[in-house]
Amino acid sequence: MDILKRIAEHREREDQLKWEGTFAEYLDIVRERPYIAQTAHARVYNMIASQGVETDETGNKSYLFFSRELFGLDRAIERLVEEYFHSAAKRLDVRKRILLLMGPVSGGKSTIVAMLKQGLEQYSRTDEGAVYAIKGCPMHEEPLHLIPPELRSDVEEELGVRIEGNLCPACRLRLQEEFGGRVEDVVVERVLLSEDDRVGIGTFSPSDPKSQDIADLTGSIDFATITEYGSESDPRAYRFDGELNKANRGLMEFQEMLKCDEKFLWNLLSLTQEGNFKAGRFALISADELIVAHTNESEYQAFISNKKNEALQSRIIVMPIPYNLRVSDEEKIYQKLIRQSDLAHVHIAPHALRAAAIFSILTRLKESKKQGMDLLKKMRLYDGESVEGFKVSDVEELHNEHLDEGMEGIDPRYVINRISSALIRSDAPCINALDVLRALKEGLDQHPSITRKQRERYLNFISIARKEYDELAKKEVQKAFVYSYEESAKTLLDNYLDNVEAYCNWTKIRDPITGEELDPDEKLMRSIEEQIGISENAKKAFREEILIRISAYARKGKKFDYNSHDRLREAIQKKLFTDLKDVVKITTSTKTPDENQLKKINEVTARLIDEYGYCPVCANELLRYVGSLLNR
C-alpha cells in the first residue's frame, strides 16, 4: 500500500466537500434540498436510519448502525431509537428532554454515545447529512437564523422548512458591522462535524466542583480584549467556546452527569425546554443540540430521591441500557474485546468463550415464576434455542416478568480481565474452556463488590457452565469420530422421518431390500426421542409437530433437512454418539493405543483441527478430557 498516495487521496476527498457561498446561494440549496435545514435530533435519527433496519419474524427491529459494535442490546436500542430519536426527529416534545442512558458498568452506554459521535462525523460528509453554517460563527449556526422573525412564516411556507432560534450575539454584531444588515451577502460555508475540531460535537466531563468553572459549558469573558472593546456585553470580548456553544447543530455528551455540581445542571433547564441558554451578559443564546448523558442505577436513584432535582428530573428521559442476555451475543462481545487487545494472536479453543458467556448470562438472569422454567431453560430460550414445553411467545412474557432484568450481574470487562489473566499466566500457545472457567472461579475471591452469598451463587453458575461445556465437548468429539458424519446423520434422519410419517398416517413402511410391508419401527423412534427427554406421553405430539414442520417447508418449496429442527438434530447427534460411545471411550482413554486406535486418534485430531477450529494442543486436550468424562 502506498501510504502517502492514500493520504493525498483522502485530502483530496476532504477538499471536495468544501463549499462556500453567499446566503442567497444557500437559499437555492435549501429550496432544492429542504432536509438540509433539519434539526440536530432529525440529523441523528436519519443518520441511524440511513444504515438500514432489519425486522425479524416476531416484529423486533435491529438497527444496523449499532449492530457492528453492540451485541444483544436490540430491545434497548429499538426502544431508544423509536421512543426518543424518532419522536424527537418529528419535533415531538421528547426533543426538549435530556437523554439519560442508565445501566450497569461496561453495559454499552459509552459505546452508544461514541458511535453516535463517530456516526455524525461521517454523516456530515454525505449529501444527506451535510451541515451549512454562517462562516466565522463561533457556534456554526444555521444560516436561516438570518431571516427576520417577521418574514419567517412566509419563508417557511415557500421553502418547506421550519426555522427555530435566533442569531447568536457574535453573528448579530457582524451582520450589522461587516455586512451593513445585508443578509443576502453573509458568507455561508459547509462545515464537517468533528469532535477533535470541536465542531458540532462536544463532551463535558465533571471534575472537582471547587475548581470547575461554568465557563466550561457556556464560554467565558476574554479579559484580554475588554480594554479594546470596553464592555463585557460586547460579543467580541467573549469566548463562545463552552461545550454547549461548540456542540450546537450536533450532540453533546454529558459524562457522569449526575456527579455534577447542581449549578452546572441549571443551565440545562432552559436549553432543554426552550432551546436556549444564558451566557455572560447577553440575551438567551439559541442552541440546537442533542444532550446525551449516562449514569449508573445507584446514582440515578440518589438523584431522584433529592427533591431539589425535580425540575431537572422532569426534563430527563431515562433509557435503561441493561447487560446483554443472549449467550451467542456475549461471545461476540468477548471476541470484539480480545481483537482490540494485544492478545489477539493467542489461540482460544472453541467453546471457551461460550463457557464464559454461559456463566455471565446466568449471573444476570432473574428467576421466573413460570412453572417448569429454570435459569438454564430461560437462558436457552433467550438465545433462540428450542426448549420443550415452551414457545417463542413465552420469551416476551419472560422479558416482561422482570423489567429490570440485566441491570446487575457479572460485566464483560471482568470476564475479559480474567481471560487475560489466564492467557498471560499460561505458557501454552492456546487456552481452553477449563482454563477460562478456572480463572473466573479464582477471580471471584478478588472481586471487591461480591458478597459471600453472591459468591456461592456464582460458583454454582460456574459448575453449570462446566456441565454445559462437558456436553459441548462430547458432541464435538462425537461429530469428529463419526466418519462422514453428515451422511450418517442424514441416513438416520430419513429413516426416522419415514417411520414418523407412517406412524402419524396409520400406514406401513416398505422394506427397501425385501419389499416387505412393516409396522413403523417404534424402537428406533423411541431410541432417538429419548435422547432429548421426549416422554412416552409426549411422543405423539412431538411426531405430529415434526410432520407439520415438514408440510410447512413443502408449502414454501423448501426441503426439510438435518438442520430444519433444532431438537431433532440434537436427538440425532446424541443417538449417533450413544452408538459410538464405547469406541470413543476406548480410543481416547487407552494409554498405549494399538496401530488402529492410533490411526483413529490421528484422524479425529486432524478433523478437529481442519473442520472445527482447534489447534494441535487443544485438540489433544479435548480428546483426553472427553475420554475422562466417558470413563466416569
C-alpha positions in Angstrom: 0.0 0.0 0.0 1.3 3.4 -1.0 0.6 5.3 2.3 1.4 8.7 1.0 -0.8 8.3 -2.0 -3.7 7.2 0.2 -3.2 10.2 2.4 -3.2 12.5 -0.7 -6.4 10.9 -2.0 -8.0 11.4 1.4 -7.0 15.0 1.5 -8.4 15.5 -2.0 -11.8 13.9 -0.9 -11.9 16.2 2.1 -11.2 19.3 -0.2 -14.1 18.3 -2.5 -16.5 18.5 0.4 -15.7 22.2 1.0 -18.3 24.8 -0.2 -18.6 28.5 0.4 -21.1 31.0 -1.0 -23.5 33.7 -0.1 -26.7 33.4 1.9 -28.6 33.9 -1.3 -26.8 30.8 -2.8 -27.5 28.8 0.3 -31.3 29.6 -0.1 -31.1 27.9 -3.5 -29.6 24.8 -1.9 -32.4 24.7 0.7 -35.0 25.2 -2.0 -33.7 22.1 -3.8 -33.0 20.1 -0.6 -35.1 21.2 2.3 -33.8 18.4 4.5 -30.5 20.4 4.7 -32.2 22.6 7.4 -33.1 19.6 9.6 -32.7 19.8 13.4 -29.9 18.1 15.3 -32.3 15.4 16.5 -33.6 14.7 13.0 -30.0 14.5 11.8 -29.1 11.9 14.4 -32.2 9.8 13.6 -31.7 10.0 9.8 -28.1 9.0 10.3 -29.2 5.9 12.2 -32.0 5.0 9.7 -29.7 5.5 6.7 -27.7 2.4 7.7 -30.8 0.2 7.4 -33.2 -1.6 9.7 -33.9 -5.3 9.8 -37.1 -6.8 11.3 -37.3 -10.4 12.5 -40.3 -12.7 12.3 -41.6 -11.5 15.7 -41.5 -7.9 14.6 -38.5 -6.8 16.6 -36.2 -4.3 14.9 -32.5 -4.4 14.6 -30.7 -1.1 13.6 -27.6 -1.9 11.5 -25.9 1.3 12.6 -25.4 -0.2 16.0 -25.1 -3.9 15.1 -21.4 -3.7 14.2 -20.3 -2.8 17.7 -23.2 -3.6 20.1 -24.4 -7.2 20.6 -27.5 -8.4 22.4 -29.0 -4.9 23.0 -31.5 -4.9 20.2 -34.5 -4.4 22.6 -32.9 -1.5 24.4 -31.7 0.1 21.1 -35.1 -0.3 19.4 -36.7 1.5 22.4 -34.0 4.2 22.3 -34.4 4.9 18.6 -38.2 4.7 18.4 -39.2 6.3 21.6 -36.5 9.1 21.6 -34.7 9.7 18.4 -37.6 9.0 16.0 -40.1 11.0 18.1 -37.6 13.9 18.6 -36.9 13.9 14.8 -40.6 14.6 14.3 -40.3 17.6 16.7 -42.4 16.0 19.4 -41.9 17.1 22.9 -39.3 14.5 23.7 -36.7 16.6 21.9 -36.9 19.0 24.8 -35.6 16.4 27.1 -32.1 15.3 28.1 -31.4 11.7 27.0 -30.0 9.8 30.0 -28.6 6.3 29.4 -28.8 4.4 32.7 -27.3 1.0 33.2 -24.6 -1.1 34.9 -20.9 -0.7 34.2 -19.5 -2.0 30.9 -23.0 -2.3 29.6 -22.5 -0.3 26.4 -23.6 3.2 27.4 -20.4 4.9 26.4 -20.1 2.8 23.3 -23.6 4.0 22.2 -22.5 7.7 22.6 -19.2 7.1 20.9 -20.9 5.5 17.9 -23.3 8.5 17.7 -20.4 10.9 17.7 -18.4 9.0 15.1 -21.6 8.4 13.0 -22.3 12.1 13.0 -18.8 12.9 11.8 -19.2 10.5 8.9 -22.8 11.5 8.1 -21.9 15.2 7.9 -19.7 14.2 4.9 -22.6 12.8 3.0 -25.1 14.8 0.8 -28.0 13.8 3.1 -26.2 14.8 6.3 -24.5 18.0 5.0 -24.4 20.9 7.5 -24.1 24.5 6.4 -23.3 27.4 8.8 -22.6 31.1 8.9 -18.9 31.4 8.2 -17.0 32.7 11.2 -19.8 31.9 13.6 -18.3 30.5 16.9 -21.4 28.3 17.2 -21.5 27.4 13.4 -25.2 28.2 13.5 -28.0 27.6 11.0 -27.9 30.4 8.3 -31.7 30.6 8.2 -31.5 32.4 11.5 -30.5 35.4 9.4 -34.1 35.7 8.2 -36.0 38.3 10.3 -38.7 36.8 12.6 -41.5 38.8 10.8 -40.7 37.1 7.5 -40.2 33.6 8.7 -43.7 32.2 8.3 -43.7 33.1 4.6 -40.2 31.7 4.0 -41.1 28.5 5.8 -44.1 28.0 3.6 -42.1 28.7 0.4 -39.0 26.5 1.3 -40.9 23.8 3.2 -38.8 24.1 6.3 -39.1 25.2 9.9 -36.9 28.0 11.3 -36.2 27.9 15.1 -33.8 30.0 17.0 -32.1 33.4 16.8 -28.7 34.7 15.7 -26.0 34.4 18.4 -24.6 37.7 19.7 -21.5 37.4 17.6 -23.4 37.0 14.3 -25.9 39.7 15.2 -23.0 42.2 15.6 -21.2 41.0 12.5 -24.4 41.3 10.4 -24.5 45.0 11.2 -20.8 45.9 11.2 -19.4 43.7 8.4 -22.4 43.4 6.1 -24.4 46.5 6.9 -27.5 44.5 7.6 -27.5 42.9 4.1 -28.4 39.4 4.9 -28.0 38.2 1.3 -24.3 39.0 1.4 -23.5 37.0 4.6 -21.0 34.2 3.7 -22.1 30.6 4.3 -19.9 27.6 4.4 -20.3 23.8 4.7 -18.9 22.5 7.9 -17.9 19.0 8.8 -18.8 17.9 12.3 -15.8 16.8 14.3 -15.2 16.2 17.9 -11.4 16.9 17.6 -12.1 20.2 15.9 -15.0 21.0 18.3 -17.5 21.4 15.6 -21.0 20.2 16.4 -19.8 17.6 18.8 -18.9 18.3 22.4 -18.0 16.4 25.6 -18.4 17.7 29.1 -16.8 15.8 32.0 -17.3 16.7 35.6 -14.3 17.3 37.8 -13.7 18.9 41.3 -16.8 21.2 41.9 -14.4 23.7 43.6 -12.2 24.1 40.6 -14.5 23.5 37.6 -15.9 26.7 36.0 -19.3 27.1 34.5 -17.4 28.6 31.5 -16.6 25.0 30.5 -20.2 24.8 29.5 -21.2 28.3 28.3 -17.9 30.1 27.4 -16.3 33.0 29.2 -15.2 36.6 29.0 -11.9 37.3 27.2 -10.3 39.7 29.6 -7.5 40.4 27.2 -10.0 42.2 24.9 -12.0 44.1 27.5 -9.8 47.2 27.2 -10.1 47.1 23.4 -13.9 46.7 23.2 -14.8 48.4 26.5 -17.7 46.3 27.7 -18.3 42.7 28.9 -21.5 42.7 26.9 -19.7 43.2 23.6 -19.7 39.8 21.8 -16.1 40.4 20.6 -15.0 40.3 24.2 -16.5 36.9 24.8 -15.2 33.5 24.0 -18.1 31.3 22.8 -16.0 28.2 23.4 -18.0 26.3 26.0 -19.2 22.8 25.2 -22.8 24.0 24.8 -21.6 26.5 22.2 -19.4 24.1 20.3 -21.9 21.3 20.3 -24.5 23.4 18.5 -26.0 21.7 15.5 -25.0 18.3 16.8 -24.5 16.4 20.0 -23.1 17.0 23.4 -22.1 14.1 25.7 -22.5 14.9 29.4 -20.3 12.3 31.1 -21.4 11.2 34.5 -24.0 14.0 34.6 -25.4 13.1 38.0 -22.0 13.5 39.6 -22.0 17.2 38.5 -22.5 20.1 40.8 -26.0 21.5 40.7 -25.1 24.8 39.2 -23.9 23.1 36.0 -27.2 21.4 35.6 -29.3 24.6 36.0 -28.1 25.7 32.5 -29.7 22.6 31.0 -33.2 23.6 32.2 -33.9 26.4 29.6 -31.7 24.6 27.0 -33.9 21.5 27.0 -37.3 23.3 27.3 -36.8 26.4 25.3 -33.7 25.6 23.1 -31.6 28.4 24.6 -29.2 29.0 27.5 -27.8 32.0 29.4 -24.2 33.0 28.9 -22.4 36.2 30.0 -24.2 39.5 29.7 -26.2 38.5 26.7 -29.8 37.7 25.9 -30.6 34.0 25.8 -28.5 32.2 23.2 -30.2 29.7 20.9 -28.8 26.2 20.6 -29.9 23.2 18.6 -28.3 20.2 20.0 -29.0 16.8 21.5 -27.7 16.2 25.0 -26.8 12.6 25.9 -25.8 11.8 29.5 -25.1 8.5 31.1 -25.0 7.2 34.7 -25.5 4.0 36.7 -28.6 3.0 38.6 -27.4 3.8 42.2 -26.5 7.4 41.2 -29.8 7.8 39.4 -31.8 6.6 42.5 -29.9 9.1 44.7 -30.6 11.9 42.1 -34.4 11.3 42.0 -34.6 11.0 45.8 -33.4 14.6 46.1 -36.5 16.9 45.9 -34.3 19.8 44.7 -33.8 17.9 41.4 -37.5 17.7 40.5 -37.3 20.4 37.8 -34.4 18.8 36.0 -35.8 15.3 36.6 -39.0 16.2 34.6 -36.7 17.2 31.7 -34.9 13.9 31.5 -35.9 10.8 29.5 -34.3 7.7 31.1 -33.4 4.9 28.8 -32.2 1.7 30.6 -29.3 0.0 28.9 -29.0 -3.4 30.6 -26.5 -6.1 30.1 -26.9 -8.5 27.1 -28.9 -11.6 28.0 -28.0 -13.8 24.9 -25.1 -16.3 25.2 -24.3 -16.1 21.4 -24.1 -12.3 21.6 -22.0 -12.4 24.7 -19.4 -14.4 22.8 -19.3 -11.7 20.2 -18.6 -9.1 22.8 -15.6 -11.1 24.1 -14.3 -11.7 20.6 -14.5 -8.0 19.9 -12.7 -7.1 23.1 -10.0 -9.7 22.5 -9.5 -8.5 18.9 -8.9 -5.0 20.3 -6.3 -6.2 22.8 -2.6 -7.3 22.3 -3.7 -10.9 22.9 -5.4 -11.4 19.6 -2.6 -13.8 18.4 -3.3 -16.3 21.3 -5.4 -19.2 20.2 -8.6 -19.6 22.1 -10.2 -23.1 21.8 -13.7 -23.4 20.5 -16.4 -23.1 23.2 -14.0 -21.5 25.7 -15.7 -18.1 25.3 -19.1 -19.8 25.2 -18.5 -21.3 28.6 -17.6 -17.9 30.0 -20.7 -16.4 28.3 -23.0 -19.0 29.9 -21.6 -18.1 33.3 -22.0 -14.4 32.7 -25.6 -14.6 31.4 -26.7 -16.8 34.3 -25.5 -14.2 36.8 -27.7 -11.6 35.0 -30.9 -13.6 34.8 -33.7 -13.5 37.4 -35.7 -16.5 38.5 -39.1 -16.9 36.7 -42.4 -17.8 38.4 -43.4 -19.6 35.3 -44.0 -23.3 36.1 -41.2 -25.6 34.9 -38.9 -22.7 34.0 -35.4 -22.6 35.4 -32.5 -20.3 34.6 -30.9 -22.7 32.2 -34.1 -23.1 30.2 -34.6 -19.3 30.3 -31.0 -18.8 29.0 -31.6 -21.1 26.1 -35.0 -19.5 25.2 -33.4 -16.0 25.2 -30.7 -17.3 22.9 -33.2 -18.6 20.4 -33.0 -22.3 21.2 -36.0 -24.6 21.3 -37.0 -25.7 24.8 -39.6 -28.5 25.3 -42.9 -27.2 26.7 -42.2 -23.5 25.8 -42.9 -21.4 22.7 -41.3 -18.3 21.1 -44.2 -16.3 22.6 -43.1 -17.2 26.1 -39.8 -15.2 25.6 -41.7 -11.9 25.5 -43.6 -12.9 28.6 -40.4 -13.8 30.4 -38.9 -10.4 29.4 -41.9 -8.6 30.8 -41.8 -10.6 34.1 -38.7 -8.6 35.3 -38.4 -5.3 33.5 -35.1 -4.6 35.3 -33.5 -7.9 34.3 -29.9 -7.5 33.1 -29.3 -4.4 35.3 -27.0 -6.4 37.5 -24.6 -9.4 37.3 -21.1 -10.0 36.0 -19.9 -7.5 33.5 -17.9 -8.3 30.3 -14.8 -6.4 31.5 -14.5 -8.7 34.5 -14.6 -11.8 32.2 -12.1 -10.3 29.8 -9.8 -9.4 32.7 -9.9 -13.0 33.9 -9.4 -14.4 30.4 -6.4 -12.0 30.0 -5.0 -13.2 33.4 -5.3 -16.8 32.2 -3.7 -16.0 28.9 -0.8 -14.2 30.5 -0.2 -16.8 33.2 -0.3 -19.7 30.7 2.8 -20.7 28.8 0.7 -22.8 26.4 0.0 -21.4 22.9 -3.7 -21.6 23.5 -6.3 -21.6 26.2 -9.4 -23.8 26.6 -12.8 -23.6 28.4 -11.5 -25.2 31.6 -8.7 -22.6 31.8 -11.2 -19.8 31.4 -13.7 -21.2 34.0 -10.8 -21.8 36.4 -9.7 -18.2 36.0 -13.3 -16.9 36.6 -13.5 -19.0 39.7 -10.3 -17.7 41.1 -11.3 -14.2 40.4 -14.4 -14.3 42.5 -12.2 -14.2 45.6 -10.6 -11.0 44.4 -13.8 -9.3 43.2 -14.4 -6.3 45.6 -18.2 -6.0 45.3 -19.3 -9.6 45.6 -20.8 -10.8 48.9 -20.3 -14.3 50.3 -23.9 -15.2 49.3 -23.3 -14.0 45.7 -20.0 -15.8 45.5 -21.7 -19.1 46.4 -24.4 -18.4 43.8 -21.8 -17.6 41.2 -19.7 -20.7 42.0 -22.9 -22.7 41.3 -23.2 -21.0 37.9 -19.6 -21.9 37.1 -20.4 -25.5 37.8 -23.4 -25.3 35.5 -21.3 -23.7 32.8 -18.8 -26.6 33.2 -21.6 -29.1 32.7 -22.8 -27.3 29.6 -19.2 -27.3 28.3 -18.9 -31.0 29.0 -21.9 -31.7 26.8 -20.5 -29.4 24.0 -17.1 -31.2 24.3 -18.7 -34.6 24.0 -20.7 -33.5 21.0 -17.6 -32.1 19.3 -15.7 -35.3 19.7 -18.8 -37.3 18.7 -19.0 -35.4 15.4 -15.3 -35.8 14.8 -15.4 -39.6 15.4 -18.4 -40.3 13.1 -17.0 -40.9 9.7 -19.0 -39.0 7.1 -21.0 -37.6 10.0 -23.4 -35.6 7.8 -24.2 -38.7 5.7 -24.7 -40.9 8.8 -27.0 -38.2 10.3 -29.0 -37.8 7.1 -29.5 -41.6 6.8 -30.7 -41.9 10.4 -32.9 -38.8 10.0 -34.5 -40.1 6.8 -35.2 -43.4 8.4 -36.8 -41.7 11.4 -38.9 -39.4 9.2 -40.2 -42.4 7.2 -41.3 -44.1 10.4 -42.9 -40.9 11.8 -44.9 -40.4 8.7 -46.1 -43.9 8.7 -46.9 -43.7 12.4 -48.9 -40.5 12.1 -50.8 -41.6 8.9 -51.5 -45.1 10.2 -49.7 -46.7 7.3 -46.9 -49.3 6.9 -43.3 -49.0 5.7 -41.9 -50.9 2.8 -38.6 -52.6 3.4 -36.2 -51.3 0.7 -34.4 -54.6 0.4 -37.2 -57.3 0.8 -40.1 -55.1 -0.3 -42.0 -56.4 2.7 -44.5 -54.1 4.4 -43.7 -53.5 8.1 -45.2 -51.6 11.0 -43.4 -48.3 12.0 -40.2 -49.1 14.0 -41.3 -47.9 17.4 -38.0 -49.0 19.0 -36.0 -46.8 16.5 -38.2 -43.8 17.0 -38.1 -44.0 20.8 -34.3 -44.6 20.8 -33.9 -41.2 19.1 -36.7 -39.3 21.0 -35.4 -40.4 24.4 -32.1 -38.7 23.7 -33.8 -35.3 24.3 -36.2 -36.4 27.0 -39.4 -36.9 25.0 -41.6 -39.0 27.3 -43.9 -41.8 26.2 -46.9 -39.5 26.7 -45.3 -36.7 24.7 -44.1 -38.7 21.7 -47.3 -38.4 19.6 -47.3 -34.6 19.9 -43.6 -34.4 19.0 -44.0 -36.6 16.0 -47.0 -34.6 14.8 -45.1 -31.4 15.2 -42.3 -32.8 13.0 -44.9 -33.7 10.3 -46.4 -30.2 10.5 -43.0 -28.7 10.1 -42.3 -30.9 7.0 -45.6 -29.8 5.5 -44.9 -26.1 6.2 -41.5 -26.5 4.5 -43.1 -28.3 1.5 -45.6 -25.5 1.0 -42.8 -22.9 0.9 -40.9 -25.0 -1.6 -38.2 -25.8 0.9 -36.6 -29.1 1.7 -36.8 -30.4 5.4 -33.2 -31.4 6.2 -30.9 -32.2 9.1 -30.8 -28.5 10.2 -34.5 -27.8 10.0 -35.4 -28.7 13.5 -33.0 -27.9 16.4 -34.3 -30.5 18.9 -34.5 -33.3 16.3 -30.9 -32.5 15.2 -29.8 -32.7 18.8 -31.6 -36.1 19.2 -29.9 -37.5 16.1 -26.5 -36.3 17.3 -26.9 -37.9 20.7 -28.2 -41.1 19.2 -25.1 -41.4 16.9 -22.9 -40.6 19.9 -24.6 -43.2 22.1 -23.9 -45.8 19.4 -20.3 -44.8 19.2 -19.6 -44.1 22.9 -17.7 -47.3 23.6 -15.5 -46.8 20.6 -14.7 -43.2 21.7 -14.2 -44.3 25.3 -11.7 -47.0 24.4 -9.8 -45.0 21.8 -9.4 -41.8 23.9 -8.5 -43.4 27.2 -6.0 -46.1 26.1 -2.5 -45.1 27.4 -0.8 -47.4 24.8 -3.1 -47.4 21.8 -2.6 -50.0 19.1 -2.0 -49.2 15.5 -5.7 -48.9 14.6 -6.5 -46.9 17.6 -3.6 -44.5 17.0 -4.8 -44.1 13.4 -8.3 -43.3 14.5 -7.0 -40.7 17.1 -4.9 -39.0 14.4 -7.9 -38.9 12.0 -10.1 -37.4 14.7 -7.4 -34.9 15.7 -6.9 -33.9 12.1 -10.7 -33.4 11.7 -10.9 -31.3 14.9 -8.1 -29.1 13.5 -9.3 -28.8 9.9 -13.0 -28.5 10.4 -13.7 -27.3 14.0 -11.1 -24.7 14.7 -8.9 -26.5 17.2 -5.1 -26.3 17.2 -3.0 -29.5 17.9 -2.6 -28.6 21.6 -6.3 -28.0 22.4 -7.4 -30.9 20.1 -5.4 -33.4 22.1 -6.6 -31.8 25.4 -10.2 -32.2 24.3 -9.8 -35.9 23.4 -8.2 -36.6 26.8 -10.8 -34.6 28.6 -13.8 -36.3 26.9 -12.1 -39.7 27.4 -12.0 -39.0 31.2 -15.7 -37.8 31.1 -16.8 -41.0 29.4 -14.9 -43.2 31.9 -16.6 -41.6 35.0 
